[in-house]
Amino acid sequence: MYYSQFLSRVCMPHAVLLQPKESWNSKYEFHVIIVGHCTKVPRNSNLEKLRSGYLFPEISRHESEHLQKNPDASLIRLGIGDTTQPIPDTITLAMAEQVRGLSTIQGYRGYGAEQGNMALRKAIAGKFYQDMGIKANEIFVSDGAQCDISRLQMLLGSNVTVAVQDPSFPAYIDSSVVVGQAGELEEETGKYGNIIYMNCGPENDFFPDLSTIPRTDIIFLCSPNNPTGHAASWQQLKQLVEFAEANGSIIVHDSAYAAYIRDGSPRSIFAIPGAKEVAIEISSFSKFAGFTGVRLGWTVVPEELLYSNGFPVIKDFNRIVCTCFNGASNIAQAGGLACLSTDGYHDLCKVIDYYMENAKILVDGFTSLGWKVYGGKNAPYIWVHFPGMSSWNVFAEILKKTNIVTVPGRGFGPAGEEYIRLAIAKQAASEGARISLLARSVDQLQKAKESICQAYEVEVSIFSADVRDYDAVERAIKEAGPIDV
């Protein structure tokens, strides 16, 4: 069967309907146009259950359509959370040396170990899991955390039950749908019938009330959370580990943003006693080291983690890795080793400080408009509340009126409705340009606020609009130094 006009909507579709239905009219919201020969091979029924496009390509599509209608628009991109700062040369020089070595007899290397370079595995264990009892052979180096989510889903299979934070990173739900764990989508709620959605909002400090959560085999938890920016406290993670122990569950803990934690919250689930018997951890160099394009991550599977029959989970995960993966690029791994060197790690910490200063300025700027803002303290994400409003409509109105790209909270799950997420933005060319951009964004968002409120017949006063102080904002910017906006 040949299809046209919908390939971009098929790529990694998202578990929750992302936008209104006016352009979709089949059972699964797709226009399918048959223009050629059909085979006798049926489509994977699980893929038919996915809805609309994967969140971030959808954002890019809206951005492109906006630029087509407004070719002279100068966008401020606060949407897709890509890194923007150059990788420190202490790291790129190590990768360049590895590349040059590939052209020599002495330096050439072909296939490496599927589990990763042992020197890098030891360095990860020493840097991130010191005094936690994690051994190098329990660390599997990969091409990124998102790829490892799918490998773990292949490991776990279709017969397990799953709980996810709501809101949460879209890949947890999408991969659950693909492997057959999710059940049918419930149209009214936007939830899949076999997935337990753990509400994580300001009313429960963005951490699930475990007393209300039924037992599941697998619990996905991201800390610091994408999109809310909340980092789970030691006590919260302790409760989760005890909950998993009592229920015989496995926690899949995503710590991709752990390097951004500033308040002393645990950077690993394995800081909690007993976690090695109930948890797997995935992590990444992407946001920590600016490796979003280089691609490097890791997964920790402790030897103590056992299935119900006593078989070690690590043995099966090793089999999955060896079957599906030939190992991370040796160039990327050379960069990973350099990241964990004394000089490399020091340089990266300065870049992370830069991003977190940027987050503070964004929080202060949006708070100055009277909006309720969360996050930005332990992660580079800001979570902004628009009470009673559709997040997709707010996203569209802000883009239309201000040329500012955000991400609608609904794309992260039903509990993300009424919120938008802001992320790392494109680097300004100079300090003066950066200040101008922030002042412009604050001014434009003030106008957008009025437009949004009028559209929803909401009183502007609920936002406490008259609290702006542009001089104070600019003073704060100058004091903070160069910020990426």
C-alpha positions in Angstrom: 0.0 0.0 0.0 1.4 3.4 -0.9 0.4 6.4 1.2 0.7 10.1 0.6 0.2 13.4 2.4 0.4 12.0 6.0 3.9 10.6 6.5 4.8 13.4 8.9 1.8 12.6 11.0 2.7 8.9 11.3 6.3 9.5 12.6 6.2 8.5 16.3 2.6 9.6 16.9 1.6 10.8 20.4 -0.6 9.0 22.8 -3.0 11.9 23.4 -4.9 13.8 20.7 -2.8 16.9 20.2 -5.1 19.2 18.4 -8.7 19.6 17.2 -10.2 17.1 14.8 -11.3 19.3 11.9 -8.6 17.9 9.5 -9.1 14.2 10.4 -12.1 12.1 9.7 -11.3 8.4 9.9 -11.5 6.2 13.1 -7.9 6.9 13.9 -7.9 10.5 12.7 -5.8 9.8 9.6 -6.6 10.6 5.9 -5.3 7.5 4.1 -5.2 7.8 0.4 -4.5 4.6 -1.6 -2.7 5.3 -4.8 -1.2 1.9 -5.7 -0.9 -1.8 -5.0 -1.9 -3.2 -1.6 0.0 -6.2 -0.1 -1.7 -8.8 2.0 0.2 -7.8 5.1 -2.0 -6.3 7.8 -0.9 -3.2 9.6 0.3 -3.6 13.2 -2.9 -3.0 15.2 -1.0 -1.3 18.0 0.2 1.4 15.7 -3.4 2.0 14.7 -4.1 3.0 18.3 -1.6 5.9 18.2 -3.2 9.3 17.8 -2.1 12.3 15.8 1.6 13.2 15.4 4.3 12.9 17.9 4.3 16.1 19.9 7.5 17.9 18.9 7.2 17.4 15.1 3.7 18.8 15.5 5.2 21.9 17.1 7.6 22.3 14.3 4.8 21.9 11.8 2.8 24.7 13.4 5.9 26.8 13.5 6.5 26.2 9.8 2.9 27.0 8.9 3.1 30.2 10.9 6.3 31.3 9.1 4.6 30.6 5.7 1.8 32.9 6.6 4.1 35.5 8.2 7.4 35.3 6.3 8.8 38.4 8.0 8.1 37.1 11.5 11.0 36.9 13.9 10.3 34.0 16.1 11.3 33.6 19.8 11.6 29.8 20.3 10.8 28.7 23.8 9.4 25.4 22.6 11.4 22.3 21.8 14.0 21.8 24.6 17.1 21.6 22.5 20.5 22.7 23.8 22.0 25.8 22.3 25.5 26.4 23.7 28.6 25.0 22.0 30.2 21.9 23.5 33.3 22.9 25.4 36.5 22.3 23.3 38.0 20.0 26.0 35.3 17.6 24.8 35.2 18.2 21.1 39.0 17.9 20.9 38.7 14.4 22.4 36.2 13.5 19.8 38.3 15.0 17.0 41.3 13.0 18.2 39.2 9.8 18.1 38.2 10.7 14.5 41.7 11.3 13.4 42.8 8.1 14.9 40.3 6.2 12.8 42.5 7.1 9.7 45.6 5.4 11.2 46.5 1.7 11.7 47.1 2.3 15.4 43.9 4.2 16.0 41.4 2.4 13.9 38.6 0.6 15.8 35.6 -1.2 14.3 32.8 -2.8 16.4 33.0 -2.2 20.1 31.2 -3.9 22.9 27.5 -3.6 22.7 27.3 -2.6 26.3 29.8 0.3 25.8 33.5 1.1 26.3 34.4 -0.3 29.8 36.5 2.8 30.6 33.4 5.0 30.0 31.2 2.6 32.0 33.6 2.9 34.9 33.7 6.7 34.6 29.9 6.9 34.8 29.8 4.6 37.8 32.5 6.7 39.6 31.0 10.1 38.7 27.3 9.6 39.2 27.0 6.5 41.4 29.8 6.8 43.9 28.8 5.2 47.2 25.6 3.8 45.7 27.0 0.4 45.0 26.5 0.5 41.2 29.1 -1.4 39.3 30.4 -0.7 35.8 29.1 -4.0 34.4 25.6 -2.8 35.4 25.8 0.2 33.2 24.9 -0.1 29.5 26.0 2.8 27.3 23.6 3.7 24.5 22.7 6.3 21.8 20.4 8.1 24.2 17.7 7.7 26.8 14.8 7.8 24.4 16.1 4.8 22.5 16.6 3.0 25.8 13.0 3.6 26.7 11.9 1.5 23.6 14.5 -1.2 24.4 13.2 -1.5 27.9 9.7 -1.8 26.5 10.9 -4.6 24.3 12.4 -6.2 27.4 9.2 -5.9 29.4 6.8 -7.0 26.7 3.1 -6.6 26.2 1.7 -8.4 29.2 2.9 -6.0 31.9 0.8 -3.2 33.5 2.2 0.3 33.5 1.8 3.5 35.4 3.1 6.9 34.2 3.2 10.4 35.6 0.6 12.8 34.2 1.9 15.0 32.7 5.0 13.2 31.5 7.4 12.8 28.6 5.4 11.5 25.6 7.7 8.5 24.8 6.6 6.5 27.9 3.0 6.3 26.7 3.7 6.1 23.0 6.1 3.1 23.5 3.6 1.4 25.7 1.0 1.7 22.9 3.4 0.3 20.3 4.3 -2.8 22.3 0.7 -3.5 23.2 0.4 -2.5 26.9 -1.9 0.4 26.6 -5.3 -1.0 25.6 -7.9 1.2 23.9 -8.0 5.0 23.9 -10.9 6.4 25.9 -12.2 9.3 23.8 -13.7 11.4 26.6 -10.6 11.3 28.9 -7.8 11.1 26.3 -6.4 8.2 28.3 -5.6 4.6 27.4 -7.6 2.1 29.3 -4.8 -0.1 30.5 -2.4 2.6 31.6 -2.6 4.1 35.1 -2.1 7.9 35.0 -0.6 9.2 38.2 -1.7 12.8 38.5 1.2 15.2 39.3 0.1 18.7 39.8 0.7 21.6 42.2 -2.0 20.2 44.6 0.3 17.2 45.3 3.7 18.9 44.8 4.0 17.3 41.4 4.4 13.9 42.9 1.8 11.1 42.7 -0.3 10.3 45.8 0.7 6.7 46.0 -2.1 5.9 48.4 -4.5 6.3 45.4 -2.4 4.4 42.9 -3.2 0.7 42.2 -0.5 -1.9 41.8 1.2 -2.0 38.4 4.2 -4.0 37.2 6.1 -1.0 35.9 6.2 2.6 37.2 7.7 5.3 35.0 9.0 8.3 36.9 11.1 11.2 35.5 12.9 13.4 38.0 13.5 16.2 37.4 10.3 16.0 35.5 9.8 16.9 31.9 7.6 19.0 31.5 6.9 20.4 35.1 10.5 20.8 36.1 9.9 19.2 39.6 12.6 17.2 41.2 11.5 14.5 43.6 12.8 14.9 47.1 14.6 12.1 49.0 11.5 11.4 51.0 9.3 11.2 47.9 11.7 8.8 46.2 11.9 6.7 49.4 8.1 6.4 49.4 8.2 5.3 45.8 10.9 2.7 46.5 8.9 1.3 49.4 5.7 1.3 47.3 7.5 -0.7 44.6 8.9 -3.1 47.2 5.5 -3.7 48.8 3.9 -4.3 45.4 6.6 -6.2 43.6 6.9 -3.5 40.9 9.8 -2.2 38.9 10.5 1.5 38.7 11.9 2.9 35.5 13.6 6.1 36.7 14.5 8.7 34.0 17.3 11.0 35.4 18.1 12.8 32.1 18.0 16.2 33.8 19.7 15.3 37.1 22.7 17.6 36.5 20.3 20.6 36.7 19.3 19.8 40.3 20.2 22.7 42.6 18.3 22.1 45.9 20.0 18.8 47.1 17.3 16.5 45.8 18.6 13.0 44.8 20.2 12.9 41.4 19.7 9.1 41.2 17.0 6.7 42.4 19.9 4.5 43.7 20.6 7.1 46.4 17.6 5.5 48.1 18.3 2.3 50.1 16.7 -0.7 48.5 16.3 0.8 45.1 18.7 -1.7 43.5 16.1 -4.4 44.1 13.3 -2.5 42.4 14.6 0.0 39.9 16.2 0.6 36.5 17.6 4.1 35.7 18.0 5.7 32.3 20.0 8.8 31.8 21.7 10.9 29.1 24.5 13.1 28.0 22.1 15.1 25.8 21.0 17.9 28.2 24.0 17.5 30.5 26.7 17.8 27.9 24.9 19.3 24.8 25.0 15.9 23.1 21.5 16.2 21.6 23.0 15.7 18.2 26.0 13.6 19.2 23.7 11.0 20.9 25.0 9.2 24.0 23.2 7.9 27.1 23.2 5.0 29.5 20.9 2.6 31.4 21.6 1.1 34.8 20.2 -2.4 35.5 21.4 -3.7 38.9 22.2 -7.3 39.4 19.9 -7.4 42.4 16.8 -6.7 40.2 15.0 -10.0 39.7 11.8 -11.2 37.9 9.1 -13.0 39.8 10.8 -16.3 38.9 14.2 -15.2 40.3 15.8 -14.6 36.9 18.1 -11.5 36.8 16.6 -8.7 34.7 20.2 -7.7 33.6 20.7 -10.9 31.7 17.6 -10.3 29.6 18.5 -6.6 29.0 22.0 -7.6 27.9 20.3 -10.0 25.4 18.1 -7.2 24.1 21.0 -4.8 23.7 23.2 -7.4 21.9 20.2 -8.2 19.6 19.1 -4.7 18.8 22.2 -2.6 19.1 25.8 -2.6 17.9 27.0 -0.2 20.5 27.3 3.6 20.7 29.6 5.4 18.4 33.2 5.2 19.5 33.5 8.9 18.7 30.6 9.8 20.9 32.0 7.6 23.7 35.3 9.4 23.5 33.4 12.6 24.0 31.6 11.0 27.0 34.9 10.2 28.6 36.1 13.7 28.1 32.8 15.0 29.7 33.6 13.1 32.9 37.3 14.3 33.1 38.0 16.9 35.7 38.3 19.7 33.1 35.4 18.6 31.0 33.0 18.2 33.9 34.0 21.7 35.2 33.3 23.2 31.8 30.0 21.5 31.5 28.9 22.7 35.0 29.5 26.3 33.8 27.2 25.7 30.8 24.5 24.2 33.0 24.8 27.3 35.3 24.2 29.4 32.2 21.0 27.5 31.3 19.7 27.7 34.8 20.3 31.5 34.9 18.3 31.6 31.7 15.5 29.7 33.4 15.5 32.1 36.3 15.1 35.1 34.0 12.2 33.3 32.2 10.5 32.5 35.5 10.9 36.1 36.7 9.7 37.5 33.4 6.6 35.4 33.2 5.9 35.8 36.9 6.1 39.6 36.4 3.0 39.2 34.1 1.1 37.7 37.0 1.0 34.1 35.7 1.5 31.2 38.1 4.8 29.7 37.1 6.4 26.4 38.2 9.8 24.7 37.5 12.9 26.5 36.4 14.7 25.7 39.7 15.9 22.1 39.2 15.4 21.7 35.4 15.5 24.0 32.3 11.7 23.8 31.9 9.1 26.3 33.0 5.5 25.2 33.5 2.9 28.1 33.2 -0.7 27.8 34.2 -3.6 29.4 32.3 -6.7 28.5 34.4 -9.7 27.3 32.5 -8.1 27.5 29.1 -7.2 25.0 26.3 -3.4 24.7 26.2 -3.5 24.2 22.4 -5.5 27.4 22.0 -3.2 29.3 24.3 -0.2 27.9 22.3 -1.8 29.0 19.0 -2.8 32.5 20.3 0.7 33.2 21.7 2.3 32.1 18.4 -0.2 34.2 16.4 0.0 37.3 18.5 3.6 37.3 19.6 5.6 35.0 17.3 6.7 33.1 20.5 6.8 29.3 20.2 5.8 27.4 23.3 4.6 23.8 23.9 1.0 23.1 24.9 0.8 21.1 28.1 -1.9 18.8 26.7 0.8 17.2 24.6 2.3 15.7 27.8 -1.0 14.1 28.9 -4.5 15.0 30.0 -3.2 16.7 33.2 -1.2 19.1 31.1 -4.4 20.9 30.0 -4.4 24.6 30.9 -0.6 24.7 30.9 2.2 25.6 28.5 5.8 24.5 28.7 8.8 26.9 28.1 12.2 25.6 27.4 15.8 26.6 26.4 15.7 29.1 23.6 18.0 30.1 20.8 21.1 32.1 21.8 20.9 35.8 21.3 23.8 37.4 19.4 24.7 39.8 22.1 23.8 41.0 25.6 21.9 44.0 24.1 20.0 41.7 21.8 19.2 39.4 24.6 17.8 42.1 26.8 15.7 43.4 23.8 14.3 39.9 23.2 13.2 39.5 26.8 11.6 42.9 26.9 9.9 42.2 23.6 8.6 38.8 24.8 7.3 40.3 28.0 5.5 43.1 26.2 4.1 40.8 23.5 2.9 38.3 26.0 1.1 41.0 27.9 -0.8 41.8 24.7 -1.4 38.1 24.1 -2.8 37.7 27.6 -5.4 40.3 26.9 -6.3 38.7 23.6 -6.5 35.2 25.3 -8.7 36.5 28.1 -11.0 38.2 25.6 -11.3 35.0 23.6 -12.2 33.0 26.7 -14.3 35.8 28.3 -12.0 35.8 31.3 -11.2 38.8 33.4 -7.7 40.0 32.8 -7.5 41.0 36.4 -7.2 37.3 37.5 -3.6 37.4 36.3 -2.7 40.5 38.4 -1.5 42.1 35.2 -0.2 45.4 36.6 2.9 44.1 38.3 5.5 44.6 35.5 8.7 46.5 36.1 10.8 46.4 32.9 13.6 48.3 34.5 13.9 45.7 37.3 13.7 42.9 34.7 16.5 44.4 32.7 18.6 45.0 35.8 18.2 41.4 36.8 19.2 40.3 33.3 22.4 42.4 33.4 23.3 41.2 36.9 22.8 37.6 35.8 25.1 37.9 32.8 24.7 36.5 29.3 21.5 34.5 29.2 20.2 32.3 26.3 16.9 33.8 25.2 
